[in-house]
Amino acid sequence: MSLSFLPEKIKHKQKINLHELGFDFALVYISEGLLVSKNTGAKFLKENLLFLNTGSEILESKKDSSVFILYFSSHYFKDLHHIQQNFCLSHNPQHIFNSVTLLNKSLSLKKENRKIIEKILSLIYQQAESEDAATSTFIFHQVMSLFAFIENILKELNLTVNESREMSEELEAYIQQNIYFPDKLQIKNIADHFQISANYFGAFFKKRQQKSYKLYIDDIRIQLIEDRLASSQYTMKQIVDELGFNDESHLTNFYKKKRNTTPSAYKRSKKGSS
């Protein structure tokens, strides 16, 4: 399931724990009542908006409350490039949920903003009574309208959305773990692994690393080749096999394009300087 709702009314001491529920994100609007963090005791008052991810604090209602909660899995925002391009969003919703600025904090809303958010949430809830929420185009459009409006609120409050550090770190770890398996590092496969669009992945990676994904991978492979060439423990065939080249000619052509010299010449230069 990629999208779900919680009934408006939640009971005294009822908990909101994303980790247990199996969702990645939750958008919470407190219409009436009070939510309190089980970890820190922080209070979130009525007419506040909260953004939760799996690293968020566990929340508990301190009295019977009226709360709108939209639960999302990351699958719901899979085609992030499409979402940003077609709904004029500066940030995709996952970045908002993972924002350091918003984590474990709430937005206090002006009266006019509350009315608009309540209206959008009401439309979503009404449609969900007659249509599957996870596949409804109408609900998807309302959800994206909601995030576009939230961006406007953040701009009004001069709050910046820090892009997810977590995803960037996970990408780097995945690449390091699979650098010896070229098939796993193809853009289509790595985008599928992280459940994002290939177009968005390329743009996200370049923004984070200040270089293209291909150049980043090539630089790592060049460094690995040179480390092994500088060692007397590796033959060319072993380097070819380890790094997934087709043959020695393939490795030589790749290296020559990047360094304007051959692996053999580099190996001789390292021997001469030792």
Steps between C-alpha positions, in 0.01 A plus 500: 500500500644839401245740650267475797290715732431498869143580612465852631445411864784347699461395862681611813852346514472365146848488341627596157804285419597481133752222556232266632244596236728421205481840330790732414334840549196663658346844470310590817256787543370551854148640473418470871691363797865450588781264396809449717837345417566183701876570471535866590162606634470767227138610450330546164188712523182520298509667159862386457644297213766231553723310258604153619746244366621170644761687705239721666405486863207284612198721562216442747167679538450649846123516457245399241609694194387575147795435274533460123786263414614406151741205502730451202749237389790610279332316209235769487763758400694271268510719189643805672615670181145480364360636825727804512469576129122468477399652832753786509657387827843630599552190716357153470286391798765257628742790551238685701442197724876450544574868557716569804312830529166327552595176678323470837364855465156633407374786289254735664258608228325828434120488488483536120760224454313270738181539298672403175676199652180381667316532168760295309508233772120486500496443122754219537303330775171528311645350182662217695154380604420405140840436342825318580719773650826344385405503130262797480615769255271754667653434842851508358434843351354624829804369690736680261292818531540466874879483472506797261305698759731383778798631300333840487454494879868412549601791276277736698673387819848518340560133580743314276456136403830317541515211257528153648853424618390147572428415137832644384687293760308185403587556134870536574496185715316304230752608235798405716346159576426426133792663321615153390160423342451738203149370424376606843635850442312565176278805549180306432589234757618740768191721448276192532685399817431839660148518350554828319487600135819476294465864391467624857790279617743660255403853600503421873842334481661782305363758742637312801841399358567793265572251222300260286429148622705351213800718578472412870505125424781538246714689755455223757592231245806694386618529861449126555691419180792721600510355852535153351745601228724650769501167682706202393223270626265544200524389138308683227268200465419511871416872479281436194312222678463687829367823351271340241673600175446281194872446441838672530436705185176635651680605819789658305267705278299617802814603689660670200191717441510618859874539556637543146751225569490122527479282812840355410659845487346589837628176652853570369490852639407371845780245491748771396399724793515223763 
